Structures are given as C-alpha cells and as structure tokens.
Amino acid sequence: MDGLNSNLDLNEGLVPRVMPNIGEWGPQQVPSTKSKRRARWLTITAFVVILAAVIAYGYWMYTLMR
C-alpha cells in the first residue's frame, strides 16, 4: 500500500534554483491566487484585443484592394 506511506516532500527531485523558499508556514514568494487570476484575465483580454486589431487591419487592407 504505497498510498498510505506516500512521500509528502513536493520538492523532491527539483533543481534547487526552482524550489520556493520554505518559511515557517509554507512556501514564500509564491504568486497568490488573486494575482494568477488577474494575469489570466489580462492574457485573455490582450489576446482578444490583438486578434481584433489583426482582423480590423485585414478588413481594411481588403477594402483598399477591392
């Protein structure tokens, strides 16, 4: 039964430069859920704006070439 005696070290096998600093209550300097959510929406918004700009530019070029 390996599940009952599983290793709880989540950093096992990681290169030391990518391990988070471990404080008294857990990892330090890890992005919060709020900042990750904000980054996710910012990425989606940027993608939609860039896509709209490319489509608008393509439509404008299409109307010039007609």
N, C-alpha and C positions, 0 to 999 in steps of 0.2 A: 504494500500500500504506500506508494510514493507520494500520494496526495496529502496524507496526514503529516508527513515529515518533509514538506517542501521547503526549499531554501527561500527565506524572506529577504535576502540581500538582492535588491533590484539593480544594483550597480555591478554585479558580478560580471566579469568579462569586458567591462568598458575600459576604454583608454582613459587614463587619469585626467587628461585635459578636457574631456567632455562630461565628467562627473559633476553634478551640482555640489556646492558647498553644503555640508550637513551641519545644521545647527542643533540646538537643544531639542526643538520641537519638529524637526524635519528639514527638508531642503530649503536653501536660501537662494535668493536671486532667481527664482523661477517665475515666469510670467503668470499673472493672475488670470482667472477665467474671464474677468471683465475685459482685460486688455486683449486677450485672444479673440474674444467675441468682436471687439471693436476692429481689430485687424482683419478679421474675416469679412465683416461688412464693408470695410474700406476697400479690400481687394475686389469684392464683387462689384461695388459701385464704380471703381476705376475701370474694371473690365467692361462694364456696360457703357460707360462714357466713351471709352476708346473705340468700342465697337460701333456706337452711334456715329462718332466722328468719321470713321472709315467708311461707313455706309453713306453718310451725307456727302463726303468727298467723292465717292464713286458715282453717286447720283448726279452731282454737279458736273463731273467730267463727262458722264453720259449725255447730259443735256447740252454741253458745249460741242460734243462731237456729232450730234444729230443734225 
